[in-house]
Amino acid sequence: MSSQPESPEAPENPDFDDLTRDIADVPAVEVITTVAVHLMSAAAVNLGLAEDGEKHKDLDEARKLITALAGLVTAGAPEISNFHAAPLRDGLKSLQLAFREASLVPDEPGTGPGEKFTGPVYG
């Protein structure tokens, strides 16, 4: 016997057909930009840019997230139009510059996180 009362509103097994149809209704541009924003947020936290930043700073993790973001933005930009891609590029560049600033030994231009996709980033 379960100590939790069963609720008709929250079935144990969700209807995966409904969930699949729901994601199918989301435009690709929305999926791409949402993923990019999540990568940006996670990278910012790992760069120490969030509240209590130093406590969460992890440049190795930030490098991985920025590189993934650069790949997504570079590959996705032609598909989502400049209107949507421009702010993502700006955010990416800001994170790349913040990474360079946060590094004790900065990477050479062209070798920083994501720069194999974006080219060298200069302040």
C-alpha positions as CSV (number, residue, x, y, z in Angstrom):
1,M,0.0,0.0,0.0
2,S,1.3,3.4,-0.9
3,S,1.4,6.3,1.5
4,Q,0.8,8.7,-1.4
5,P,-2.8,9.2,-2.5
6,E,-3.3,8.6,-6.1
7,S,-4.3,11.6,-8.1
8,P,-6.3,11.4,-11.3
9,E,-4.6,14.6,-12.5
10,A,-1.1,13.1,-12.3
11,P,-1.1,9.6,-13.8
12,E,1.9,7.4,-13.1
13,N,2.6,6.8,-16.8
14,P,2.3,10.0,-18.9
15,D,0.9,9.6,-22.4
16,F,4.0,9.6,-24.5
17,D,2.0,10.0,-27.7
18,D,0.7,13.3,-26.4
19,L,4.2,14.4,-25.4
20,T,5.6,13.5,-28.8
21,R,2.9,15.5,-30.5
22,D,3.6,18.5,-28.3
23,I,7.3,18.6,-29.1
24,A,6.5,18.2,-32.8
25,D,4.4,21.4,-32.6
26,V,7.4,23.4,-31.4
27,P,9.1,25.3,-34.2
28,A,12.8,24.4,-34.8
29,V,13.9,28.0,-34.2
30,E,12.4,27.9,-30.7
31,V,14.1,24.6,-29.9
32,I,17.5,25.9,-31.2
33,T,17.3,29.2,-29.3
34,T,16.1,27.6,-26.1
35,V,19.0,25.1,-26.2
36,A,21.4,28.0,-26.9
37,V,20.1,30.0,-24.0
38,H,20.5,27.0,-21.6
39,L,24.1,26.6,-22.8
40,M,24.8,30.3,-22.3
41,S,23.3,30.3,-18.8
42,A,25.3,27.2,-17.8
43,A,28.5,28.7,-19.3
44,A,28.0,31.9,-17.4
45,V,27.6,30.1,-14.1
46,N,30.7,28.1,-14.8
47,L,32.6,31.3,-15.6
48,G,31.7,32.6,-12.2
49,L,29.3,35.3,-13.5
50,A,26.3,34.2,-11.4
51,E,25.5,35.2,-7.9
52,D,28.1,33.5,-5.6
53,G,30.1,33.2,-8.8
54,E,33.5,32.1,-7.4
55,K,31.8,29.2,-5.7
56,H,30.6,27.7,-9.0
57,K,33.5,28.7,-11.2
58,D,34.8,25.8,-13.3
59,L,36.6,26.9,-16.5
60,D,36.9,23.4,-17.8
61,E,33.2,23.0,-17.8
62,A,32.7,26.5,-19.2
63,R,35.1,25.7,-22.1
64,K,33.0,22.6,-23.1
65,L,29.7,24.6,-22.9
66,I,31.0,27.5,-24.9
67,T,32.4,25.2,-27.6
68,A,29.0,23.4,-27.8
69,L,27.3,26.7,-28.0
70,A,29.6,27.9,-30.8
71,G,28.9,24.8,-32.8
72,L,25.2,25.1,-32.4
73,V,25.1,28.8,-33.2
74,T,27.4,28.4,-36.2
75,A,25.5,25.4,-37.6
76,G,22.0,26.7,-36.7
77,A,22.4,30.4,-37.8
78,P,21.6,29.8,-41.5
79,E,18.5,27.9,-40.4
80,I,17.0,30.4,-37.9
81,S,17.7,33.7,-39.7
82,N,19.9,36.6,-38.7
83,F,17.1,38.0,-36.6
84,H,17.4,35.1,-34.1
85,A,21.1,34.3,-34.7
86,A,22.5,37.8,-34.1
87,P,21.7,37.9,-30.3
88,L,23.0,34.4,-29.9
89,R,26.3,35.4,-31.6
90,D,26.6,38.4,-29.4
91,G,26.1,36.3,-26.3
92,L,28.6,33.7,-27.5
93,K,31.2,36.4,-28.1
94,S,30.6,37.9,-24.7
95,L,31.1,34.4,-23.1
96,Q,34.3,33.8,-25.1
97,L,35.7,37.1,-24.0
98,A,34.7,36.5,-20.4
99,F,36.5,33.1,-20.6
100,R,39.6,34.8,-21.9
101,E,39.4,37.3,-19.0
102,A,38.8,34.6,-16.4
103,S,41.7,32.4,-17.5
104,L,45.0,32.7,-15.6
105,V,46.8,31.8,-18.9
106,P,44.6,33.0,-21.7
107,D,44.4,31.0,-24.9
108,E,46.0,32.4,-28.1
109,P,43.4,34.1,-30.4
110,G,41.8,31.3,-32.5
111,T,42.4,28.6,-29.9
112,G,39.9,29.7,-27.2
113,P,36.6,27.9,-26.6
114,G,34.5,27.7,-29.7
115,E,36.9,29.6,-31.8
116,K,37.4,26.7,-34.2
117,F,33.8,27.4,-35.2
118,T,33.7,31.2,-34.9
119,G,37.2,32.2,-35.7
120,P,39.4,34.3,-33.4
121,V,37.6,36.6,-30.9
122,Y,39.0,39.9,-30.0
123,G,37.8,42.4,-27.4
